[in-house]
Amino acid sequence: MEKKPPIVRCPACGGPSLFAPTNSWRPFCSQRCKQVDFGAWASEEFRVAGRLEDLDPSELAELPSPDSPRH
Ligand SMILES: [Zn+2]
């Protein structure tokens, strides 16, 4: 009796993914889905980590100051 590998849900696209040694991207269904998921995670990490450092001092200087008269 042949044992069938289980089909799991791909975390990236929600489609069926073959959870078997033949599927190098398991639990994802494809290389693309695996890269998409990792890319989203990596960009999220990068965005959070770089948030404060992204502040540009020149942008802060352009903010209207309450002391300066505006006509
Ligand atoms: Zn997928």
N, CA, C, O and the ligand as a Tripos MOL2 file, in Angstrom:
@<TRIPOS>MOLECULE
protein
  285   283    72     0     0
PROTEIN
NO_CHARGES

@<TRIPOS>ATOM
      1 N           0.8440   -1.2040    0.0000 N.3       1 MET1
      2 CA          0.0000    0.0000    0.0000 C.3       1 MET1
      3 C           0.8720    1.2430    0.0000 C.2       1 MET1
      4 O           1.7560    1.4010    0.8420 O.2       1 MET1
      5 N           0.6170    2.0900   -0.9240 N.am      2 GLU2
      6 CA          1.4350    3.2960   -1.0760 C.3       2 GLU2
      7 C           0.9880    4.3800   -0.1140 C.2       2 GLU2
      8 O          -0.2010    4.6750    0.0060 O.2       2 GLU2
      9 N           1.9360    4.9540    0.5510 N.am      3 LYS3
     10 CA          1.6030    6.0150    1.5020 C.3       3 LYS3
     11 C           1.6660    7.3670    0.8200 C.2       3 LYS3
     12 O           2.6980    7.7580    0.2750 O.2       3 LYS3
     13 N           0.5550    8.0710    0.8580 N.am      4 LYS4
     14 CA          0.5140    9.3710    0.1990 C.3       4 LYS4
     15 C           0.9930   10.4560    1.1560 C.2       4 LYS4
     16 O           0.6080   10.4750    2.3250 O.2       4 LYS4
     17 N           1.8170   11.3410    0.6660 N.am      5 PRO5
     18 CA          2.2410   12.4700    1.5030 C.3       5 PRO5
     19 C           1.0660   13.3980    1.7670 C.2       5 PRO5
     20 O           0.1980   13.5580    0.9090 O.2       5 PRO5
     21 N           1.0290   14.0010    2.9260 N.am      6 PRO6
     22 CA         -0.1130   14.8730    3.2560 C.3       6 PRO6
     23 C          -0.0800   16.1720    2.4630 C.2       6 PRO6
     24 O           0.9780   16.6750    2.0830 O.2       6 PRO6
     25 N          -1.2510   16.6820    2.2340 N.am      7 ILE7
     26 CA         -1.3840   17.9900    1.5850 C.3       7 ILE7
     27 C          -1.6790   19.0170    2.6780 C.2       7 ILE7
     28 O          -2.6530   18.8880    3.4200 O.2       7 ILE7
     29 N          -0.8370   20.0240    2.7640 N.am      8 VAL8
     30 CA         -1.0460   21.0600    3.7640 C.3       8 VAL8
     31 C          -1.4060   22.3590    3.0630 C.2       8 VAL8
     32 O          -1.3330   22.4650    1.8390 O.2       8 VAL8
     33 N          -1.7920   23.3360    3.8570 N.am      9 ARG9
     34 CA         -2.1340   24.6350    3.2860 C.3       9 ARG9
     35 C          -0.8970   25.4970    3.2000 C.2       9 ARG9
     36 O          -0.1640   25.6630    4.1750 O.2       9 ARG9
     37 N          -0.6780   26.0390    2.0270 N.am     10 CYS10
     38 CA          0.4740   26.9240    1.8340 C.3      10 CYS10
     39 C           0.2660   28.2020    2.6490 C.2      10 CYS10
     40 O          -0.7450   28.8830    2.4770 O.2      10 CYS10
     41 N           1.2090   28.5360    3.5350 N.am     11 PRO11
     42 CA          1.0470   29.7380    4.3730 C.3      11 PRO11
     43 C           1.0190   31.0290    3.5670 C.2      11 PRO11
     44 O           0.5140   32.0450    4.0450 O.2      11 PRO11
     45 N           1.5500   31.0010    2.3660 N.am     12 ALA12
     46 CA          1.6220   32.2250    1.5760 C.3      12 ALA12
     47 C           0.3630   32.4550    0.7570 C.2      12 ALA12
     48 O          -0.2240   33.5350    0.8110 O.2      12 ALA12
     49 N          -0.0580   31.4430   -0.0040 N.am     13 CYS13
     50 CA         -1.1880   31.6440   -0.9070 C.3      13 CYS13
     51 C          -2.4210   30.9050   -0.4530 C.2      13 CYS13
     52 O          -3.5000   31.1100   -1.0090 O.2      13 CYS13
     53 N          -2.2920   30.0450    0.5500 N.am     14 GLY14
     54 CA         -3.4490   29.3280    1.0540 C.3      14 GLY14
     55 C          -3.8460   28.1470    0.1920 C.2      14 GLY14
     56 O          -4.8450   27.4820    0.4670 O.2      14 GLY14
     57 N          -3.0850   27.8860   -0.8300 N.am     15 GLY15
     58 CA         -3.3960   26.7680   -1.7140 C.3      15 GLY15
     59 C          -2.8210   25.4710   -1.1870 C.2      15 GLY15
     60 O          -2.0910   25.4620   -0.1960 O.2      15 GLY15
     61 N          -3.1440   24.3970   -1.8370 N.am     16 PRO16
     62 CA         -2.6480   23.0930   -1.4090 C.3      16 PRO16
     63 C          -1.1520   22.9600   -1.6720 C.2      16 PRO16
     64 O          -0.6460   23.3330   -2.7310 O.2      16 PRO16
     65 N          -0.4680   22.4190   -0.6780 N.am     17 SER17
     66 CA          0.9730   22.2330   -0.8040 C.3      17 SER17
     67 C           1.3300   20.8240   -0.4040 C.2      17 SER17
     68 O           0.8900   20.3370    0.6380 O.2      17 SER17
     69 N           2.1210   20.1720   -1.2200 N.am     18 LEU18
     70 CA          2.5110   18.7960   -0.9440 C.3      18 LEU18
     71 C           3.5950   18.7760    0.1230 C.2      18 LEU18
     72 O           4.7080   19.2550   -0.0940 O.2      18 LEU18
     73 N           3.2550   18.2180    1.2770 N.am     19 PHE19
     74 CA          4.2260   18.1680    2.3710 C.3      19 PHE19
     75 C           5.0270   16.8780    2.2600 C.2      19 PHE19
     76 O           4.7730   15.9020    2.9650 O.2      19 PHE19
     77 N           5.9930   16.9020    1.3610 N.am     20 ALA20
     78 CA          6.7850   15.7060    1.0990 C.3      20 ALA20
     79 C           8.2300   16.1140    0.8260 C.2      20 ALA20
     80 O           8.4970   17.2610    0.4680 O.2      20 ALA20
     81 N           9.1550   15.1820    0.9940 N.am     21 PRO21
     82 CA         10.5680   15.4990    0.7210 C.3      21 PRO21
     83 C          10.7990   15.9800   -0.7010 C.2      21 PRO21
     84 O          11.7800   16.6690   -0.9790 O.2      21 PRO21
     85 N           9.8930   15.6170   -1.6000 N.am     22 THR22
     86 CA         10.0420   16.0660   -2.9790 C.3      22 THR22
     87 C           9.7220   17.5470   -3.1230 C.2      22 THR22
     88 O          10.0950   18.1810   -4.1100 O.2      22 THR22
     89 N           9.0320   18.0880   -2.1380 N.am     23 ASN23
     90 CA          8.6940   19.5080   -2.1710 C.3      23 ASN23
     91 C           9.7150   20.2640   -1.3140 C.2      23 ASN23
     92 O           9.6250   20.2910   -0.0870 O.2      23 ASN23
     93 N          10.6740   20.8700   -1.9890 N.am     24 SER24
     94 CA         11.7460   21.5490   -1.2660 C.3      24 SER24
     95 C          11.2570   22.7870   -0.5360 C.2      24 SER24
     96 O          11.9300   23.3060    0.3550 O.2      24 SER24
     97 N          10.0830   23.2530   -0.9210 N.am     25 TRP25
     98 CA          9.5950   24.5400   -0.3770 C.3      25 TRP25
     99 C           8.5460   24.3330    0.6990 C.2      25 TRP25
    100 O           7.9500   25.2990    1.1750 O.2      25 TRP25
    101 N           8.3070   23.0680    1.0960 N.am     26 ARG26
    102 CA          7.2890   22.8130    2.1120 C.3      26 ARG26
    103 C           7.5810   23.6180    3.3600 C.2      26 ARG26
    104 O           8.7600   23.8050    3.6580 O.2      26 ARG26
    105 N           6.6250   24.1060    4.1080 N.am     27 PRO27
    106 CA          5.1970   23.8750    3.8460 C.3      27 PRO27
    107 C           4.6140   24.7470    2.7370 C.2      27 PRO27
    108 O           3.4050   24.7350    2.5080 O.2      27 PRO27
    109 N           5.4590   25.4940    2.0580 N.am     28 PHE28
    110 CA          4.9430   26.3150    0.9550 C.3      28 PHE28
    111 C           4.7500   25.4460   -0.2730 C.2      28 PHE28
    112 O           5.3160   24.3560   -0.3650 O.2      28 PHE28
    113 N           3.9560   25.9240   -1.2110 N.am     29 CYS29
    114 CA          3.6560   25.1200   -2.3870 C.3      29 CYS29
    115 C           4.6910   25.3430   -3.4770 C.2      29 CYS29
    116 O           4.8020   24.5370   -4.4000 O.2      29 CYS29
    117 N           5.4390   26.4150   -3.3800 N.am     30 SER30
    118 CA          6.3940   26.7010   -4.4380 C.3      30 SER30
    119 C           7.4960   27.6080   -3.9130 C.2      30 SER30
    120 O           7.4010   28.1660   -2.8190 O.2      30 SER30
    121 N           8.5370   27.7390   -4.7110 N.am     31 GLN31
    122 CA          9.6400   28.6220   -4.3340 C.3      31 GLN31
    123 C           9.1730   30.0610   -4.2340 C.2      31 GLN31
    124 O           9.6070   30.8230   -3.3700 O.2      31 GLN31
    125 N           8.2710   30.4120   -5.1490 N.am     32 ARG32
    126 CA          7.7800   31.7850   -5.1780 C.3      32 ARG32
    127 C           7.0570   32.1300   -3.8680 C.2      32 ARG32
    128 O           7.2620   33.1950   -3.2860 O.2      32 ARG32
    129 N           6.2040   31.1930   -3.4230 N.am     33 CYS33
    130 CA          5.4570   31.4500   -2.1980 C.3      33 CYS33
    131 C           6.4090   31.5580   -1.0110 C.2      33 CYS33
    132 O           6.2050   32.3920   -0.1290 O.2      33 CYS33
    133 N           7.4230   30.7420   -0.9820 N.am     34 LYS34
    134 CA          8.3510   30.7860    0.1340 C.3      34 LYS34
    135 C           9.0950   32.1200    0.1520 C.2      34 LYS34
    136 O           9.3060   32.7130    1.2090 O.2      34 LYS34
    137 N           9.4820   32.5750   -1.0220 N.am     35 GLN35
    138 CA         10.2210   33.8360   -1.0990 C.3      35 GLN35
    139 C           9.3230   35.0140   -0.7930 C.2      35 GLN35
    140 O           9.7530   35.9860   -0.1720 O.2      35 GLN35
    141 N           8.0740   34.9300   -1.2280 N.am     36 VAL36
    142 CA          7.1310   36.0130   -0.9510 C.3      36 VAL36
    143 C           6.9400   36.1570    0.5490 C.2      36 VAL36
    144 O           6.9590   37.2650    1.0850 O.2      36 VAL36
    145 N           6.7570   35.0250    1.2240 N.am     37 ASP37
    146 CA          6.5180   35.0700    2.6600 C.3      37 ASP37
    147 C           7.7520   35.5960    3.3830 C.2      37 ASP37
    148 O           7.6400   36.4340    4.2770 O.2      37 ASP37
    149 N           8.9050   35.1170    3.0050 N.am     38 PHE38
    150 CA         10.1240   35.5780    3.6620 C.3      38 PHE38
    151 C          10.3860   37.0430    3.3540 C.2      38 PHE38
    152 O          10.8510   37.7940    4.2110 O.2      38 PHE38
    153 N          10.0860   37.4400    2.1300 N.am     39 GLY39
    154 CA         10.2970   38.8330    1.7490 C.3      39 GLY39
    155 C           9.4320   39.7690    2.5700 C.2      39 GLY39
    156 O           9.8860   40.8340    2.9880 O.2      39 GLY39
    157 N           8.2060   39.3820    2.7980 N.am     40 ALA40
    158 CA          7.3020   40.2080    3.5960 C.3      40 ALA40
    159 C           7.8080   40.3070    5.0260 C.2      40 ALA40
    160 O           7.7650   41.3710    5.6440 O.2      40 ALA40
    161 N           8.2790   39.1990    5.5300 N.am     41 TRP41
    162 CA          8.7800   39.1930    6.9040 C.3      41 TRP41
    163 C          10.0330   40.0640    7.0100 C.2      41 TRP41
    164 O          10.1810   40.8470    7.9480 O.2      41 TRP41
    165 N          10.9220   39.9170    6.0440 N.am     42 ALA42
    166 CA         12.1860   40.6480    6.0950 C.3      42 ALA42
    167 C          11.9570   42.1450    5.9560 C.2      42 ALA42
    168 O          12.5820   42.9420    6.6560 O.2      42 ALA42
    169 N          11.0560   42.5290    5.0500 N.am     43 SER43
    170 CA         10.8090   43.9550    4.8510 C.3      43 SER43
    171 C          10.1490   44.5490    6.0880 C.2      43 SER43
    172 O          10.4200   45.6910    6.4590 O.2      43 SER43
    173 N           9.2820   43.7680    6.7200 N.am     44 GLU44
    174 CA          8.6340   44.2440    7.9380 C.3      44 GLU44
    175 C           9.6800   44.4820    9.0260 C.2      44 GLU44
    176 O           9.6490   45.5020    9.7140 O.2      44 GLU44
    177 N          10.5890   43.5510    9.1710 N.am     45 GLU45
    178 CA         11.6440   43.6900   10.1700 C.3      45 GLU45
    179 C          12.4980   44.9230    9.8560 C.2      45 GLU45
    180 O          12.8550   45.6920   10.7480 O.2      45 GLU45
    181 N          12.8070   45.0880    8.6040 N.am     46 PHE46
    182 CA         13.6630   46.2000    8.2030 C.3      46 PHE46
    183 C          12.9700   47.5310    8.4700 C.2      46 PHE46
    184 O          13.5890   48.4940    8.9230 O.2      46 PHE46
    185 N          11.6680   47.5630    8.1780 N.am     47 ARG47
    186 CA         10.9180   48.8080    8.3430 C.3      47 ARG47
    187 C          10.8690   49.2080    9.8240 C.2      47 ARG47
    188 O          11.0750   50.3710   10.1710 O.2      47 ARG47
    189 N          10.5990   48.2410   10.6720 N.am     48 VAL48
    190 CA         10.5020   48.5350   12.0980 C.3      48 VAL48
    191 C          11.8580   48.9480   12.6490 C.2      48 VAL48
    192 O          11.9650   49.8800   13.4450 O.2      48 VAL48
    193 N          12.8830   48.2430   12.2130 N.am     49 ALA49
    194 CA         14.2130   48.5110   12.7540 C.3      49 ALA49
    195 C          14.7300   49.8690   12.3050 C.2      49 ALA49
    196 O          15.4640   50.5340   13.0360 O.2      49 ALA49
    197 N          14.3410   50.2810   11.0900 N.am     50 GLY50
    198 CA         14.9080   51.5080   10.5440 C.3      50 GLY50
    199 C          14.0140   52.7150   10.7270 C.2      50 GLY50
    200 O          14.2860   53.7770   10.1670 O.2      50 GLY50
    201 N          12.9550   52.5710   11.4980 N.am     51 ARG51
    202 CA         11.9710   53.6550   11.5760 C.3      51 ARG51
    203 C          12.5870   54.9310   12.1500 C.2      51 ARG51
    204 O          12.4560   56.0030   11.5580 O.2      51 ARG51
    205 N          13.2430   54.8220   13.2750 N.am     52 LEU52
    206 CA         13.7930   56.0140   13.9130 C.3      52 LEU52
    207 C          14.9270   56.6020   13.0920 C.2      52 LEU52
    208 O          15.0630   57.8200   12.9850 O.2      52 LEU52
    209 N          15.7340   55.7310   12.5170 N.am     53 GLU53
    210 CA         16.8750   56.2210   11.7600 C.3      53 GLU53
    211 C          16.4500   56.8540   10.4420 C.2      53 GLU53
    212 O          17.2270   57.5690    9.8090 O.2      53 GLU53
    213 N          15.2090   56.5880   10.0340 N.am     54 ASP54
    214 CA         14.7270   57.1640    8.7880 C.3      54 ASP54
    215 C          14.3370   58.6250    8.9460 C.2      54 ASP54
    216 O          14.1430   59.3290    7.9550 O.2      54 ASP54
    217 N          14.2210   59.0790   10.1780 N.am     55 LEU55
    218 CA         13.8450   60.4740   10.3930 C.3      55 LEU55
    219 C          14.9390   61.3970    9.8760 C.2      55 LEU55
    220 O          16.1020   61.2890   10.2640 O.2      55 LEU55
    221 N          14.5480   62.2900    9.0090 N.am     56 ASP56
    222 CA         15.5040   63.2110    8.4070 C.3      56 ASP56
    223 C          15.4870   64.5270    9.1800 C.2      56 ASP56
    224 O          14.4320   65.1520    9.2910 O.2      56 ASP56
    225 N          16.6140   64.9610    9.7120 N.am     57 PRO57
    226 CA         16.6550   66.2250   10.4680 C.3      57 PRO57
    227 C          16.1490   67.4050    9.6570 C.2      57 PRO57
    228 O          15.5530   68.3260   10.2170 O.2      57 PRO57
    229 N          16.3730   67.3960    8.3510 N.am     58 SER58
    230 CA         15.9200   68.5130    7.5220 C.3      58 SER58
    231 C          14.3960   68.5650    7.4830 C.2      58 SER58
    232 O          13.8100   69.6430    7.3860 O.2      58 SER58
    233 N          13.7570   67.4010    7.5570 N.am     59 GLU59
    234 CA         12.2930   67.3930    7.5740 C.3      59 GLU59
    235 C          11.7690   67.9960    8.8620 C.2      59 GLU59
    236 O          10.7630   68.7050    8.8570 O.2      59 GLU59
    237 N          12.4480   67.7170    9.9670 N.am     60 LEU60
    238 CA         12.0190   68.2770   11.2410 C.3      60 LEU60
    239 C          12.1710   69.7920   11.2230 C.2      60 LEU60
    240 O          11.3430   70.4970   11.8000 O.2      60 LEU60
    241 N          13.2070   70.3030   10.5740 N.am     61 ALA61
    242 CA         13.4490   71.7410   10.5380 C.3      61 ALA61
    243 C          12.3700   72.4630    9.7420 C.2      61 ALA61
    244 O          12.1370   73.6520    9.9540 O.2      61 ALA61
    245 N          11.7130   71.7570    8.8300 N.am     62 GLU62
    246 CA         10.6900   72.3890    8.0030 C.3      62 GLU62
    247 C           9.3510   72.4740    8.7230 C.2      62 GLU62
    248 O           8.4300   73.1360    8.2470 O.2      62 GLU62
    249 N           9.2420   71.8200    9.8430 N.am     63 LEU63
    250 CA          7.9980   71.9020   10.5940 C.3      63 LEU63
    251 C           7.7840   73.3280   11.1060 C.2      63 LEU63
    252 O           8.7300   73.9470   11.5950 O.2      63 LEU63
    253 N           6.5790   73.8550   11.0060 N.am     64 PRO64
    254 CA          6.3160   75.2310   11.4440 C.3      64 PRO64
    255 C           6.5360   75.3650   12.9480 C.2      64 PRO64
    256 O           6.0420   74.5640   13.7420 O.2      64 PRO64
    257 N           7.2690   76.3690   13.3050 N.am     65 SER65
    258 CA          7.5240   76.6180   14.7080 C.3      65 SER65
    259 C           6.5070   77.6070   15.2560 C.2      65 SER65
    260 O           6.1760   78.5650   14.5570 O.2      65 SER65
    261 N           6.0000   77.4280   16.4540 N.am     66 PRO66
    262 CA          5.0150   78.3480   17.0290 C.3      66 PRO66
    263 C           5.6120   79.7380   17.2900 C.2      66 PRO66
    264 O           4.8760   80.7120   17.4460 O.2      66 PRO66
    265 N           6.9210   79.8220   17.3370 N.am     67 ASP67
    266 CA          7.5490   81.1190   17.6030 C.3      67 ASP67
    267 C           7.6430   81.9730   16.3450 C.2      67 ASP67
    268 O           7.7030   83.2000   16.4320 O.2      67 ASP67
    269 N           7.6570   81.3380   15.1820 N.am     68 SER68
    270 CA          7.8290   82.1310   13.9800 C.3      68 SER68
    271 C           6.4820   82.6240   13.4590 C.2      68 SER68
    272 O           5.5500   81.8360   13.2950 O.2      68 SER68
    273 N           6.3820   83.9040   13.2040 N.am     69 PRO69
    274 CA          5.1180   84.4720   12.7070 C.3      69 PRO69
    275 C           4.8290   83.9970   11.2910 C.2      69 PRO69
    276 O           5.7270   83.9730   10.4500 O.2      69 PRO69
    277 N           3.5860   83.6200   11.0200 N.am     70 ARG70
    278 CA          3.1920   83.1720    9.6980 C.3      70 ARG70
    279 C           2.1670   84.1430    9.1300 C.2      70 ARG70
    280 O           1.1500   84.4110    9.7690 O.2      70 ARG70
    281 N           2.4180   84.6680    7.9490 N.am     71 HIS71
    282 CA          1.5290   85.6380    7.3500 C.3      71 HIS71
    283 C           0.7580   85.0350    6.2030 C.2      71 HIS71
    284 O          -0.0500   85.7200    5.5740 O.2      71 HIS71
    285 ZN          1.5830   28.8980   -2.2700 Zn       72 ZN72
@<TRIPOS>BOND
     1     1     2 1
     2     2     3 1
     3     3     4 2
     4     3     5 am
     5     5     6 1
     6     6     7 1
     7     7     8 2
     8     7     9 am
     9     9    10 1
    10    10    11 1
    11    11    12 2
    12    11    13 am
    13    13    14 1
    14    14    15 1
    15    15    16 2
    16    15    17 am
    17    17    18 1
    18    18    19 1
    19    19    20 2
    20    19    21 am
    21    21    22 1
    22    22    23 1
    23    23    24 2
    24    23    25 am
    25    25    26 1
    26    26    27 1
    27    27    28 2
    28    27    29 am
    29    29    30 1
    30    30    31 1
    31    31    32 2
    32    31    33 am
    33    33    34 1
    34    34    35 1
    35    35    36 2
    36    35    37 am
    37    37    38 1
    38    38    39 1
    39    39    40 2
    40    39    41 am
    41    41    42 1
    42    42    43 1
    43    43    44 2
    44    43    45 am
    45    45    46 1
    46    46    47 1
    47    47    48 2
    48    47    49 am
    49    49    50 1
    50    50    51 1
    51    51    52 2
    52    51    53 am
    53    53    54 1
    54    54    55 1
    55    55    56 2
    56    55    57 am
    57    57    58 1
    58    58    59 1
    59    59    60 2
    60    59    61 am
    61    61    62 1
    62    62    63 1
    63    63    64 2
    64    63    65 am
    65    65    66 1
    66    66    67 1
    67    67    68 2
    68    67    69 am
    69    69    70 1
    70    70    71 1
    71    71    72 2
    72    71    73 am
    73    73    74 1
    74    74    75 1
    75    75    76 2
    76    75    77 am
    77    77    78 1
    78    78    79 1
    79    79    80 2
    80    79    81 am
    81    81    82 1
    82    82    83 1
    83    83    84 2
    84    83    85 am
    85    85    86 1
    86    86    87 1
    87    87    88 2
    88    87    89 am
    89    89    90 1
    90    90    91 1
    91    91    92 2
    92    91    93 am
    93    93    94 1
    94    94    95 1
    95    95    96 2
    96    95    97 am
    97    97    98 1
    98    98    99 1
    99    99   100 2
   100    99   101 am
   101   101   102 1
   102   102   103 1
   103   103   104 2
   104   103   105 am
   105   105   106 1
   106   106   107 1
   107   107   108 2
   108   107   109 am
   109   109   110 1
   110   110   111 1
   111   111   112 2
   112   111   113 am
   113   113   114 1
   114   114   115 1
   115   115   116 2
   116   115   117 am
   117   117   118 1
   118   118   119 1
   119   119   120 2
   120   119   121 am
   121   121   122 1
   122   122   123 1
   123   123   124 2
   124   123   125 am
   125   125   126 1
   126   126   127 1
   127   127   128 2
   128   127   129 am
   129   129   130 1
   130   130   131 1
   131   131   132 2
   132   131   133 am
   133   133   134 1
   134   134   135 1
   135   135   136 2
   136   135   137 am
   137   137   138 1
   138   138   139 1
   139   139   140 2
   140   139   141 am
   141   141   142 1
   142   142   143 1
   143   143   144 2
   144   143   145 am
   145   145   146 1
   146   146   147 1
   147   147   148 2
   148   147   149 am
   149   149   150 1
   150   150   151 1
   151   151   152 2
   152   151   153 am
   153   153   154 1
   154   154   155 1
   155   155   156 2
   156   155   157 am
   157   157   158 1
   158   158   159 1
   159   159   160 2
   160   159   161 am
   161   161   162 1
   162   162   163 1
   163   163   164 2
   164   163   165 am
   165   165   166 1
   166   166   167 1
   167   167   168 2
   168   167   169 am
   169   169   170 1
   170   170   171 1
   171   171   172 2
   172   171   173 am
   173   173   174 1
   174   174   175 1
   175   175   176 2
   176   175   177 am
   177   177   178 1
   178   178   179 1
   179   179   180 2
   180   179   181 am
   181   181   182 1
   182   182   183 1
   183   183   184 2
   184   183   185 am
   185   185   186 1
   186   186   187 1
   187   187   188 2
   188   187   189 am
   189   189   190 1
   190   190   191 1
   191   191   192 2
   192   191   193 am
   193   193   194 1
   194   194   195 1
   195   195   196 2
   196   195   197 am
   197   197   198 1
   198   198   199 1
   199   199   200 2
   200   199   201 am
   201   201   202 1
   202   202   203 1
   203   203   204 2
   204   203   205 am
   205   205   206 1
   206   206   207 1
   207   207   208 2
   208   207   209 am
   209   209   210 1
   210   210   211 1
   211   211   212 2
   212   211   213 am
   213   213   214 1
   214   214   215 1
   215   215   216 2
   216   215   217 am
   217   217   218 1
   218   218   219 1
   219   219   220 2
   220   219   221 am
   221   221   222 1
   222   222   223 1
   223   223   224 2
   224   223   225 am
   225   225   226 1
   226   226   227 1
   227   227   228 2
   228   227   229 am
   229   229   230 1
   230   230   231 1
   231   231   232 2
   232   231   233 am
   233   233   234 1
   234   234   235 1
   235   235   236 2
   236   235   237 am
   237   237   238 1
   238   238   239 1
   239   239   240 2
   240   239   241 am
   241   241   242 1
   242   242   243 1
   243   243   244 2
   244   243   245 am
   245   245   246 1
   246   246   247 1
   247   247   248 2
   248   247   249 am
   249   249   250 1
   250   250   251 1
   251   251   252 2
   252   251   253 am
   253   253   254 1
   254   254   255 1
   255   255   256 2
   256   255   257 am
   257   257   258 1
   258   258   259 1
   259   259   260 2
   260   259   261 am
   261   261   262 1
   262   262   263 1
   263   263   264 2
   264   263   265 am
   265   265   266 1
   266   266   267 1
   267   267   268 2
   268   267   269 am
   269   269   270 1
   270   270   271 1
   271   271   272 2
   272   271   273 am
   273   273   274 1
   274   274   275 1
   275   275   276 2
   276   275   277 am
   277   277   278 1
   278   278   279 1
   279   279   280 2
   280   279   281 am
   281   281   282 1
   282   282   283 1
   283   283   284 2
@<TRIPOS>SUBSTRUCTURE
     1 MET1         2 RESIDUE 1 A MET
     2 GLU2         6 RESIDUE 1 A GLU
     3 LYS3        10 RESIDUE 1 A LYS
     4 LYS4        14 RESIDUE 1 A LYS
     5 PRO5        18 RESIDUE 1 A PRO
     6 PRO6        22 RESIDUE 1 A PRO
     7 ILE7        26 RESIDUE 1 A ILE
     8 VAL8        30 RESIDUE 1 A VAL
     9 ARG9        34 RESIDUE 1 A ARG
    10 CYS10       38 RESIDUE 1 A CYS
    11 PRO11       42 RESIDUE 1 A PRO
    12 ALA12       46 RESIDUE 1 A ALA
    13 CYS13       50 RESIDUE 1 A CYS
    14 GLY14       54 RESIDUE 1 A GLY
    15 GLY15       58 RESIDUE 1 A GLY
    16 PRO16       62 RESIDUE 1 A PRO
    17 SER17       66 RESIDUE 1 A SER
    18 LEU18       70 RESIDUE 1 A LEU
    19 PHE19       74 RESIDUE 1 A PHE
    20 ALA20       78 RESIDUE 1 A ALA
    21 PRO21       82 RESIDUE 1 A PRO
    22 THR22       86 RESIDUE 1 A THR
    23 ASN23       90 RESIDUE 1 A ASN
    24 SER24       94 RESIDUE 1 A SER
    25 TRP25       98 RESIDUE 1 A TRP
    26 ARG26      102 RESIDUE 1 A ARG
    27 PRO27      106 RESIDUE 1 A PRO
    28 PHE28      110 RESIDUE 1 A PHE
    29 CYS29      114 RESIDUE 1 A CYS
    30 SER30      118 RESIDUE 1 A SER
    31 GLN31      122 RESIDUE 1 A GLN
    32 ARG32      126 RESIDUE 1 A ARG
    33 CYS33      130 RESIDUE 1 A CYS
    34 LYS34      134 RESIDUE 1 A LYS
    35 GLN35      138 RESIDUE 1 A GLN
    36 VAL36      142 RESIDUE 1 A VAL
    37 ASP37      146 RESIDUE 1 A ASP
    38 PHE38      150 RESIDUE 1 A PHE
    39 GLY39      154 RESIDUE 1 A GLY
    40 ALA40      158 RESIDUE 1 A ALA
    41 TRP41      162 RESIDUE 1 A TRP
    42 ALA42      166 RESIDUE 1 A ALA
    43 SER43      170 RESIDUE 1 A SER
    44 GLU44      174 RESIDUE 1 A GLU
    45 GLU45      178 RESIDUE 1 A GLU
    46 PHE46      182 RESIDUE 1 A PHE
    47 ARG47      186 RESIDUE 1 A ARG
    48 VAL48      190 RESIDUE 1 A VAL
    49 ALA49      194 RESIDUE 1 A ALA
    50 GLY50      198 RESIDUE 1 A GLY
    51 ARG51      202 RESIDUE 1 A ARG
    52 LEU52      206 RESIDUE 1 A LEU
    53 GLU53      210 RESIDUE 1 A GLU
    54 ASP54      214 RESIDUE 1 A ASP
    55 LEU55      218 RESIDUE 1 A LEU
    56 ASP56      222 RESIDUE 1 A ASP
    57 PRO57      226 RESIDUE 1 A PRO
    58 SER58      230 RESIDUE 1 A SER
    59 GLU59      234 RESIDUE 1 A GLU
    60 LEU60      238 RESIDUE 1 A LEU
    61 ALA61      242 RESIDUE 1 A ALA
    62 GLU62      246 RESIDUE 1 A GLU
    63 LEU63      250 RESIDUE 1 A LEU
    64 PRO64      254 RESIDUE 1 A PRO
    65 SER65      258 RESIDUE 1 A SER
    66 PRO66      262 RESIDUE 1 A PRO
    67 ASP67      266 RESIDUE 1 A ASP
    68 SER68      270 RESIDUE 1 A SER
    69 PRO69      274 RESIDUE 1 A PRO
    70 ARG70      278 RESIDUE 1 A ARG
    71 HIS71      282 RESIDUE 1 A HIS
    72 ZN72       285 GROUP 0 **** ****
